[in-house]
Amino acid sequence: MQETYVIRSDGEWLVAWQKHEPPTYPKTDRPQIDFSKNMVVGLSLGSGSNGCYRLSIQRVVEEEEEVRVEYIHSMAQAGSICTQAIVALTDFVVVNKSEKRVTFSQIGS
């Protein structure tokens, strides 16, 4: 299930972080964001069944009418050798604050 995020407040950031917090030990601290100047955009595609799955925001382009988030989502190709680990397909980036509409566009695999 694809979920997109346009986070403009610390409360929204807390909710998204709690839902997608990296499963690390020790726990990863939630990054502090200055929401008076910045916002967070993000994308989640759930999880991949092995280490050959990948999701990465490549760039964020501010245009006249919108902010476009471009990402790559790739999967295992035939004959690939992949780690046997479930991987989170979630990525967040901090960008300059904008009130424009935010769109998400897959640019490759």
A tleap script that builds the chain and sets N, CA, C and O, in Angstrom:
source leaprc.protein.ff14SB
mol = sequence {
  NMET GLN GLU THR TYR VAL ILE ARG SER ASP
  GLY GLU TRP LEU VAL ALA TRP GLN LYS HIE
  GLU PRO PRO THR TYR PRO LYS THR ASP ARG
  PRO GLN ILE ASP PHE SER LYS ASN MET VAL
  VAL GLY LEU SER LEU GLY SER GLY SER ASN
  GLY CYS TYR ARG LEU SER ILE GLN ARG VAL
  VAL GLU GLU GLU GLU GLU VAL ARG VAL GLU
  TYR ILE HIE SER MET ALA GLN ALA GLY SER
  ILE CYS THR GLN ALA ILE VAL ALA LEU THR
  ASP PHE VAL VAL VAL ASN LYS SER GLU LYS
  ARG VAL THR PHE SER GLN ILE GLY CSER
}
set mol.1.N position { 0.841 -1.182 0.000 }
set mol.1.CA position { 0.000 0.000 0.000 }
set mol.1.C position { 0.885 1.244 0.000 }
set mol.1.O position { 1.734 1.397 0.878 }
set mol.2.N position { 0.701 2.104 -0.945 }
set mol.2.CA position { 1.507 3.319 -1.042 }
set mol.2.C position { 0.921 4.402 -0.149 }
set mol.2.O position { -0.282 4.665 -0.167 }
set mol.3.N position { 1.796 5.024 0.631 }
set mol.3.CA position { 1.420 6.174 1.440 }
set mol.3.C position { 2.393 7.295 1.130 }
set mol.3.O position { 3.601 7.074 1.060 }
set mol.4.N position { 1.870 8.497 0.946 }
set mol.4.CA position { 2.718 9.656 0.739 }
set mol.4.C position { 2.537 10.602 1.921 }
set mol.4.O position { 1.485 10.627 2.560 }
set mol.5.N position { 3.582 11.380 2.198 }
set mol.5.CA position { 3.570 12.272 3.357 }
set mol.5.C position { 4.041 13.661 2.958 }
set mol.5.O position { 5.048 13.825 2.268 }
set mol.6.N position { 3.288 14.655 3.409 }
set mol.6.CA position { 3.699 16.045 3.344 }
set mol.6.C position { 3.509 16.547 4.773 }
set mol.6.O position { 2.389 16.809 5.211 }
set mol.7.N position { 4.614 16.673 5.483 }
set mol.7.CA position { 4.589 16.923 6.924 }
set mol.7.C position { 5.027 18.352 7.186 }
set mol.7.O position { 6.147 18.748 6.865 }
set mol.8.N position { 4.117 19.115 7.775 }
set mol.8.CA position { 4.385 20.532 7.998 }
set mol.8.C position { 4.392 20.924 9.472 }
set mol.8.O position { 4.465 22.109 9.795 }
set mol.9.N position { 4.317 19.938 10.374 }
set mol.9.CA position { 4.335 20.243 11.810 }
set mol.9.C position { 5.024 19.119 12.573 }
set mol.9.O position { 5.128 17.993 12.088 }
set mol.10.N position { 5.491 19.444 13.772 }
set mol.10.CA position { 6.168 18.440 14.592 }
set mol.10.C position { 5.206 17.324 15.001 }
set mol.10.O position { 5.612 16.167 15.110 }
set mol.11.N position { 3.945 17.659 15.226 }
set mol.11.CA position { 2.964 16.631 15.581 }
set mol.11.C position { 2.767 15.622 14.456 }
set mol.11.O position { 2.701 14.419 14.705 }
set mol.12.N position { 2.672 16.107 13.220 }
set mol.12.CA position { 2.555 15.207 12.065 }
set mol.12.C position { 3.814 14.357 11.914 }
set mol.12.O position { 3.733 13.178 11.571 }
set mol.13.N position { 4.970 14.955 12.170 }
set mol.13.CA position { 6.257 14.251 12.067 }
set mol.13.C position { 6.323 13.135 13.106 }
set mol.13.O position { 6.796 12.038 12.808 }
set mol.14.N position { 5.850 13.409 14.323 }
set mol.14.CA position { 5.846 12.396 15.380 }
set mol.14.C position { 4.999 11.192 14.970 }
set mol.14.O position { 5.423 10.049 15.140 }
set mol.15.N position { 3.819 11.440 14.437 }
set mol.15.CA position { 2.932 10.346 14.012 }
set mol.15.C position { 3.591 9.506 12.918 }
set mol.15.O position { 3.595 8.278 13.001 }
set mol.16.N position { 4.150 10.161 11.891 }
set mol.16.CA position { 4.807 9.430 10.796 }
set mol.16.C position { 6.013 8.654 11.302 }
set mol.16.O position { 6.220 7.506 10.909 }
set mol.17.N position { 6.816 9.271 12.174 }
set mol.17.CA position { 8.009 8.609 12.712 }
set mol.17.C position { 7.624 7.370 13.507 }
set mol.17.O position { 8.252 6.321 13.363 }
set mol.18.N position { 6.602 7.479 14.343 }
set mol.18.CA position { 6.183 6.329 15.149 }
set mol.18.C position { 5.701 5.183 14.267 }
set mol.18.O position { 5.886 4.013 14.601 }
set mol.19.N position { 5.088 5.521 13.151 }
set mol.19.CA position { 4.601 4.482 12.234 }
set mol.19.C position { 5.747 3.813 11.472 }
set mol.19.O position { 5.676 2.621 11.172 }
set mol.20.N position { 6.809 4.576 11.154 }
set mol.20.CA position { 7.881 4.056 10.295 }
set mol.20.C position { 9.252 4.095 10.954 }
set mol.20.O position { 10.268 4.041 10.260 }
set mol.21.N position { 9.301 4.187 12.270 }
set mol.21.CA position { 10.587 4.267 12.976 }
set mol.21.C position { 11.492 3.099 12.585 }
set mol.21.O position { 11.052 1.949 12.580 }
set mol.22.N position { 12.744 3.384 12.259 }
set mol.22.CA position { 13.662 2.304 11.871 }
set mol.22.C position { 13.830 1.287 13.002 }
set mol.22.O position { 14.005 1.680 14.155 }
set mol.23.N position { 13.781 -0.004 12.695 }
set mol.23.CA position { 13.913 -1.033 13.731 }
set mol.23.C position { 15.386 -1.269 14.095 }
set mol.23.O position { 15.961 -2.303 13.755 }
set mol.24.N position { 15.975 -0.313 14.779 }
set mol.24.CA position { 17.388 -0.413 15.128 }
set mol.24.C position { 17.551 -0.545 16.636 }
set mol.24.O position { 16.672 -0.156 17.406 }
set mol.25.N position { 18.668 -1.089 17.037 }
set mol.25.CA position { 19.039 -1.140 18.450 }
set mol.25.C position { 20.458 -0.623 18.554 }
set mol.25.O position { 21.351 -1.176 17.913 }
set mol.26.N position { 20.702 0.411 19.334 }
set mol.26.CA position { 19.698 1.157 20.092 }
set mol.26.C position { 18.771 1.927 19.154 }
set mol.26.O position { 19.061 2.102 17.971 }
set mol.27.N position { 17.641 2.385 19.716 }
set mol.27.CA position { 16.652 3.109 18.920 }
set mol.27.C position { 17.275 4.323 18.239 }
set mol.27.O position { 18.171 4.967 18.784 }
set mol.28.N position { 16.787 4.621 17.045 }
set mol.28.CA position { 17.201 5.808 16.315 }
set mol.28.C position { 16.374 6.988 16.808 }
set mol.28.O position { 15.145 6.912 16.836 }
set mol.29.N position { 17.032 8.080 17.197 }
set mol.29.CA position { 16.312 9.266 17.635 }
set mol.29.C position { 15.611 9.918 16.450 }
set mol.29.O position { 16.141 9.962 15.340 }
set mol.30.N position { 14.424 10.418 16.706 }
set mol.30.CA position { 13.682 11.132 15.667 }
set mol.30.C position { 14.392 12.452 15.383 }
set mol.30.O position { 14.601 13.240 16.305 }
set mol.31.N position { 14.767 12.712 14.132 }
set mol.31.CA position { 15.439 13.972 13.799 }
set mol.31.C position { 14.561 15.173 14.128 }
set mol.31.O position { 13.350 15.151 13.906 }
set mol.32.N position { 15.180 16.210 14.654 }
set mol.32.CA position { 14.472 17.454 14.952 }
set mol.32.C position { 14.452 18.324 13.694 }
set mol.32.O position { 15.480 18.520 13.047 }
set mol.33.N position { 13.285 18.834 13.363 }
set mol.33.CA position { 13.087 19.620 12.147 }
set mol.33.C position { 12.586 21.008 12.541 }
set mol.33.O position { 11.713 21.128 13.401 }
set mol.34.N position { 13.121 22.038 11.929 }
set mol.34.CA position { 12.624 23.401 12.130 }
set mol.34.C position { 11.490 23.628 11.127 }
set mol.34.O position { 11.726 23.990 9.975 }
set mol.35.N position { 10.252 23.409 11.590 }
set mol.35.CA position { 9.107 23.502 10.693 }
set mol.35.C position { 8.732 24.940 10.351 }
set mol.35.O position { 7.825 25.159 9.548 }
set mol.36.N position { 9.406 25.921 10.937 }
set mol.36.CA position { 9.160 27.300 10.516 }
set mol.36.C position { 9.846 27.575 9.176 }
set mol.36.O position { 9.472 28.512 8.471 }
set mol.37.N position { 10.851 26.761 8.818 }
set mol.37.CA position { 11.599 26.939 7.577 }
set mol.37.C position { 11.507 25.735 6.644 }
set mol.37.O position { 11.696 25.872 5.436 }
set mol.38.N position { 11.220 24.571 7.191 }
set mol.38.CA position { 11.281 23.325 6.431 }
set mol.38.C position { 10.001 22.520 6.566 }
set mol.38.O position { 9.143 22.806 7.400 }
set mol.39.N position { 9.901 21.512 5.725 }
set mol.39.CA position { 8.873 20.486 5.836 }
set mol.39.C position { 9.516 19.154 5.470 }
set mol.39.O position { 10.637 19.119 4.962 }
set mol.40.N position { 8.812 18.072 5.726 }
set mol.40.CA position { 9.305 16.739 5.401 }
set mol.40.C position { 8.361 16.136 4.373 }
set mol.40.O position { 7.143 16.174 4.547 }
set mol.41.N position { 8.916 15.583 3.309 }
set mol.41.CA position { 8.120 14.827 2.357 }
set mol.41.C position { 8.605 13.386 2.403 }
set mol.41.O position { 9.788 13.122 2.616 }
set mol.42.N position { 7.691 12.473 2.204 }
set mol.42.CA position { 8.085 11.074 2.300 }
set mol.42.C position { 7.128 10.163 1.571 }
set mol.42.O position { 6.060 10.564 1.110 }
set mol.43.N position { 7.556 8.925 1.487 }
set mol.43.CA position { 6.840 7.910 0.729 }
set mol.43.C position { 7.091 6.563 1.379 }
set mol.43.O position { 8.208 6.272 1.806 }
set mol.44.N position { 6.052 5.741 1.455 }
set mol.44.CA position { 6.206 4.376 1.940 }
set mol.44.C position { 5.469 3.432 0.999 }
set mol.44.O position { 4.331 3.684 0.602 }
set mol.45.N position { 6.136 2.354 0.657 }
set mol.45.CA position { 5.539 1.308 -0.181 }
set mol.45.C position { 5.447 -0.005 0.587 }
set mol.45.O position { 5.364 -1.076 -0.015 }
set mol.46.N position { 5.462 0.077 1.927 }
set mol.46.CA position { 5.380 -1.132 2.744 }
set mol.46.C position { 6.745 -1.745 2.937 }
set mol.46.O position { 7.671 -1.079 3.401 }
set mol.47.N position { 6.877 -3.021 2.583 }
set mol.47.CA position { 8.171 -3.692 2.747 }
set mol.47.C position { 8.456 -4.586 1.545 }
set mol.47.O position { 7.555 -5.014 0.825 }
set mol.48.N position { 9.746 -4.848 1.361 }
set mol.48.CA position { 10.194 -5.752 0.307 }
set mol.48.C position { 10.608 -7.079 0.923 }
set mol.48.O position { 11.069 -7.115 2.064 }
set mol.49.N position { 10.454 -8.146 0.198 }
set mol.49.CA position { 10.704 -9.484 0.750 }
set mol.49.C position { 12.166 -9.893 0.773 }
set mol.49.O position { 12.508 -10.950 1.303 }
set mol.50.N position { 13.044 -9.053 0.194 }
set mol.50.CA position { 14.477 -9.350 0.258 }
set mol.50.C position { 15.270 -8.057 0.048 }
set mol.50.O position { 14.701 -7.004 -0.239 }
set mol.51.N position { 16.586 -8.159 0.197 }
set mol.51.CA position { 17.444 -6.984 0.134 }
set mol.51.C position { 17.624 -6.370 -1.235 }
set mol.51.O position { 18.312 -5.356 -1.355 }
set mol.52.N position { 17.041 -6.935 -2.265 }
set mol.52.CA position { 17.129 -6.338 -3.598 }
set mol.52.C position { 16.042 -5.291 -3.831 }
set mol.52.O position { 16.076 -4.571 -4.829 }
set mol.53.N position { 15.086 -5.205 -2.921 }
set mol.53.CA position { 14.059 -4.165 -3.025 }
set mol.53.C position { 14.635 -2.857 -2.514 }
set mol.53.O position { 15.411 -2.842 -1.559 }
set mol.54.N position { 14.246 -1.746 -3.160 }
set mol.54.CA position { 14.789 -0.443 -2.776 }
set mol.54.C position { 13.789 0.651 -3.105 }
set mol.54.O position { 13.086 0.597 -4.114 }
set mol.55.N position { 13.744 1.638 -2.234 }
set mol.55.CA position { 12.971 2.855 -2.464 }
set mol.55.C position { 13.850 4.018 -2.065 }
set mol.55.O position { 14.410 4.033 -0.969 }
set mol.56.N position { 13.974 4.999 -2.952 }
set mol.56.CA position { 14.839 6.141 -2.666 }
set mol.56.C position { 14.302 7.392 -3.349 }
set mol.56.O position { 14.089 7.409 -4.562 }
set mol.57.N position { 14.085 8.440 -2.553 }
set mol.57.CA position { 13.743 9.734 -3.137 }
set mol.57.C position { 15.014 10.275 -3.760 }
set mol.57.O position { 16.037 10.398 -3.087 }
set mol.58.N position { 14.956 10.599 -5.046 }
set mol.58.CA position { 16.135 11.041 -5.787 }
set mol.58.C position { 16.295 12.548 -5.806 }
set mol.58.O position { 17.405 13.062 -5.675 }
set mol.59.N position { 15.181 13.262 -5.972 }
set mol.59.CA position { 15.258 14.717 -5.953 }
set mol.59.C position { 13.863 15.289 -5.736 }
set mol.59.O position { 12.844 14.635 -5.961 }
set mol.60.N position { 13.866 16.535 -5.290 }
set mol.60.CA position { 12.629 17.273 -5.081 }
set mol.60.C position { 12.760 18.559 -5.891 }
set mol.60.O position { 13.710 19.322 -5.719 }
set mol.61.N position { 11.797 18.784 -6.770 }
set mol.61.CA position { 11.847 19.914 -7.689 }
set mol.61.C position { 10.678 20.846 -7.379 }
set mol.61.O position { 9.517 20.441 -7.428 }
set mol.62.N position { 11.003 22.111 -7.056 }
set mol.62.CA position { 9.944 23.086 -6.849 }
set mol.62.C position { 9.678 23.803 -8.156 }
set mol.62.O position { 10.552 24.467 -8.713 }
set mol.63.N position { 8.451 23.656 -8.635 }
set mol.63.CA position { 8.030 24.298 -9.871 }
set mol.63.C position { 7.055 25.422 -9.545 }
set mol.63.O position { 6.740 25.651 -8.377 }
set mol.64.N position { 6.585 26.113 -10.551 }
set mol.64.CA position { 5.705 27.261 -10.335 }
set mol.64.C position { 4.427 26.889 -9.580 }
set mol.64.O position { 3.997 27.623 -8.690 }
set mol.65.N position { 3.822 25.753 -9.932 }
set mol.65.CA position { 2.531 25.362 -9.361 }
set mol.65.C position { 2.617 24.274 -8.293 }
set mol.65.O position { 1.683 24.104 -7.510 }
set mol.66.N position { 3.724 23.539 -8.252 }
set mol.66.CA position { 3.798 22.380 -7.353 }
set mol.66.C position { 5.228 22.053 -6.962 }
set mol.66.O position { 6.191 22.574 -7.526 }
set mol.67.N position { 5.329 21.176 -5.981 }
set mol.67.CA position { 6.603 20.579 -5.598 }
set mol.67.C position { 6.516 19.113 -6.020 }
set mol.67.O position { 5.608 18.394 -5.603 }
set mol.68.N position { 7.474 18.672 -6.857 }
set mol.68.CA position { 7.460 17.299 -7.377 }
set mol.68.C position { 8.555 16.483 -6.699 }
set mol.68.O position { 9.731 16.845 -6.732 }
set mol.69.N position { 8.146 15.376 -6.084 }
set mol.69.CA position { 9.078 14.456 -5.435 }
set mol.69.C position { 9.294 13.286 -6.391 }
set mol.69.O position { 8.354 12.562 -6.715 }
set mol.70.N position { 10.530 13.105 -6.838 }
set mol.70.CA position { 10.852 12.040 -7.780 }
set mol.70.C position { 11.571 10.922 -7.037 }
set mol.70.O position { 12.507 11.174 -6.279 }
set mol.71.N position { 11.129 9.681 -7.259 }
set mol.71.CA position { 11.701 8.552 -6.526 }
set mol.71.C position { 11.948 7.359 -7.440 }
set mol.71.O position { 11.381 7.244 -8.527 }
set mol.72.N position { 12.813 6.483 -6.957 }
set mol.72.CA position { 13.102 5.214 -7.636 }
set mol.72.C position { 12.612 4.083 -6.735 }
set mol.72.O position { 12.859 4.075 -5.529 }
set mol.73.N position { 11.918 3.137 -7.348 }
set mol.73.CA position { 11.513 1.910 -6.647 }
set mol.73.C position { 12.001 0.746 -7.488 }
set mol.73.O position { 11.603 0.596 -8.643 }
set mol.74.N position { 12.856 -0.071 -6.914 }
set mol.74.CA position { 13.369 -1.210 -7.673 }
set mol.74.C position { 13.147 -2.506 -6.911 }
set mol.74.O position { 13.047 -2.528 -5.685 }
set mol.75.N position { 13.072 -3.588 -7.686 }
set mol.75.CA position { 12.843 -4.924 -7.144 }
set mol.75.C position { 13.906 -5.871 -7.685 }
set mol.75.O position { 14.691 -5.517 -8.564 }
set mol.76.N position { 13.912 -7.059 -7.149 }
set mol.76.CA position { 14.862 -8.078 -7.600 }
set mol.76.C position { 14.616 -8.413 -9.066 }
set mol.76.O position { 13.473 -8.556 -9.499 }
set mol.77.N position { 15.686 -8.534 -9.813 }
set mol.77.CA position { 15.617 -8.951 -11.207 }
set mol.77.C position { 15.931 -10.443 -11.279 }
set mol.77.O position { 16.585 -10.980 -10.385 }
set mol.78.N position { 15.485 -11.100 -12.308 }
set mol.78.CA position { 15.756 -12.528 -12.483 }
set mol.78.C position { 17.256 -12.782 -12.409 }
set mol.78.O position { 18.036 -12.096 -13.069 }
set mol.79.N position { 17.653 -13.740 -11.628 }
set mol.79.CA position { 19.061 -14.095 -11.492 }
set mol.79.C position { 19.819 -13.286 -10.451 }
set mol.79.O position { 21.011 -13.516 -10.248 }
set mol.80.N position { 19.159 -12.345 -9.788 }
set mol.80.CA position { 19.826 -11.531 -8.762 }
set mol.80.C position { 20.113 -12.362 -7.519 }
set mol.80.O position { 19.356 -13.269 -7.172 }
set mol.81.N position { 21.199 -12.045 -6.866 }
set mol.81.CA position { 21.516 -12.633 -5.574 }
set mol.81.C position { 21.200 -11.576 -4.527 }
set mol.81.O position { 21.800 -10.501 -4.522 }
set mol.82.N position { 20.250 -11.885 -3.633 }
set mol.82.CA position { 19.738 -10.897 -2.684 }
set mol.82.C position { 19.862 -11.418 -1.255 }
set mol.82.O position { 19.802 -12.623 -1.012 }
set mol.83.N position { 20.034 -10.500 -0.325 }
set mol.83.CA position { 20.011 -10.897 1.084 }
set mol.83.C position { 18.595 -11.349 1.433 }
set mol.83.O position { 17.619 -10.858 0.865 }
set mol.84.N position { 18.494 -12.271 2.355 }
set mol.84.CA position { 17.191 -12.758 2.792 }
set mol.84.C position { 16.758 -11.979 4.023 }
set mol.84.O position { 16.820 -12.480 5.146 }
set mol.85.N position { 16.326 -10.767 3.801 }
set mol.85.CA position { 15.883 -9.895 4.883 }
set mol.85.C position { 14.714 -9.069 4.386 }
set mol.85.O position { 14.725 -8.589 3.253 }
set mol.86.N position { 13.720 -8.903 5.214 }
set mol.86.CA position { 12.618 -8.019 4.879 }
set mol.86.C position { 13.119 -6.595 5.038 }
set mol.86.O position { 13.699 -6.255 6.070 }
set mol.87.N position { 12.904 -5.762 4.036 }
set mol.87.CA position { 13.404 -4.387 4.069 }
set mol.87.C position { 12.240 -3.401 4.016 }
set mol.87.O position { 11.263 -3.605 3.296 }
set mol.88.N position { 12.368 -2.328 4.796 }
set mol.88.CA position { 11.363 -1.273 4.791 }
set mol.88.C position { 11.533 -0.438 3.529 }
set mol.88.O position { 12.644 -0.037 3.184 }
set mol.89.N position { 10.442 -0.183 2.855 }
set mol.89.CA position { 10.456 0.661 1.663 }
set mol.89.C position { 9.841 2.004 2.039 }
set mol.89.O position { 8.707 2.310 1.672 }
set mol.90.N position { 10.608 2.792 2.772 }
set mol.90.CA position { 10.169 4.090 3.269 }
set mol.90.C position { 11.336 5.054 3.167 }
set mol.90.O position { 12.475 4.705 3.479 }
set mol.91.N position { 11.041 6.280 2.723 }
set mol.91.CA position { 12.076 7.305 2.657 }
set mol.91.C position { 11.447 8.658 2.960 }
set mol.91.O position { 10.355 8.968 2.486 }
set mol.92.N position { 12.151 9.457 3.756 }
set mol.92.CA position { 11.739 10.818 4.095 }
set mol.92.C position { 12.893 11.758 3.788 }
set mol.92.O position { 14.055 11.386 3.952 }
set mol.93.N position { 12.584 12.983 3.340 }
set mol.93.CA position { 13.604 14.008 3.150 }
set mol.93.C position { 13.068 15.344 3.656 }
set mol.93.O position { 11.863 15.593 3.643 }
set mol.94.N position { 13.984 16.190 4.100 }
set mol.94.CA position { 13.660 17.537 4.561 }
set mol.94.C position { 13.881 18.488 3.391 }
set mol.94.O position { 14.921 18.444 2.734 }
set mol.95.N position { 12.898 19.347 3.136 }
set mol.95.CA position { 12.981 20.322 2.052 }
set mol.95.C position { 12.516 21.678 2.566 }
set mol.95.O position { 11.961 21.779 3.659 }
set mol.96.N position { 12.746 22.714 1.773 }
set mol.96.CA position { 12.267 24.044 2.136 }
set mol.96.C position { 10.747 24.042 2.229 }
set mol.96.O position { 10.060 23.415 1.423 }
set mol.97.N position { 10.242 24.752 3.222 }
set mol.97.CA position { 8.806 24.841 3.435 }
set mol.97.C position { 8.118 25.456 2.215 }
set mol.97.O position { 8.621 26.405 1.613 }
set mol.98.N position { 6.955 24.893 1.864 }
set mol.98.CA position { 6.172 25.392 0.740 }
set mol.98.C position { 4.713 25.067 1.002 }
set mol.98.O position { 4.396 24.043 1.608 }
set mol.99.N position { 3.841 25.925 0.552 }
set mol.99.CA position { 2.397 25.679 0.648 }
set mol.99.C position { 1.849 25.127 -0.666 }
set mol.99.O position { 0.645 24.904 -0.798 }
set mol.100.N position { 2.732 24.910 -1.630 }
set mol.100.CA position { 2.307 24.382 -2.931 }
set mol.100.C position { 1.864 22.924 -2.799 }
set mol.100.O position { 2.211 22.235 -1.840 }
set mol.101.N position { 1.103 22.484 -3.771 }
set mol.101.CA position { 0.700 21.078 -3.860 }
set mol.101.C position { 1.954 20.235 -4.067 }
set mol.101.O position { 2.858 20.633 -4.802 }
set mol.102.N position { 2.010 19.073 -3.424 }
set mol.102.CA position { 3.145 18.169 -3.558 }
set mol.102.C position { 2.678 16.932 -4.310 }
set mol.102.O position { 1.667 16.322 -3.963 }
set mol.103.N position { 3.442 16.566 -5.363 }
set mol.103.CA position { 3.129 15.361 -6.137 }
set mol.103.C position { 4.325 14.409 -6.051 }
set mol.103.O position { 5.455 14.830 -5.801 }
set mol.104.N position { 4.058 13.133 -6.260 }
set mol.104.CA position { 5.085 12.100 -6.204 }
set mol.104.C position { 5.118 11.387 -7.556 }
set mol.104.O position { 4.078 11.024 -8.105 }
set mol.105.N position { 6.331 11.195 -8.083 }
set mol.105.CA position { 6.489 10.631 -9.415 }
set mol.105.C position { 7.635 9.620 -9.430 }
set mol.105.O position { 8.771 9.940 -9.079 }
set mol.106.N position { 7.313 8.399 -9.843 }
set mol.106.CA position { 8.360 7.386 -9.988 }
set mol.106.C position { 9.127 7.670 -11.277 }
set mol.106.O position { 8.532 7.806 -12.346 }
set mol.107.N position { 10.472 7.759 -11.163 }
set mol.107.CA position { 11.284 8.106 -12.331 }
set mol.107.C position { 12.111 6.939 -12.847 }
set mol.107.O position { 12.756 7.075 -13.887 }
set mol.108.N position { 12.120 5.842 -12.191 }
set mol.108.CA position { 12.920 4.715 -12.653 }
set mol.108.C position { 12.811 3.556 -11.712 }
set mol.108.O position { 12.088 3.592 -10.716 }
set mol.109.N position { 13.553 2.519 -12.054 }
set mol.109.CA position { 13.565 1.331 -11.202 }
set mol.109.C position { 14.960 0.785 -11.099 }
set mol.109.O position { 15.182 -0.220 -10.423 }
savepdb mol mol.pdb
quit
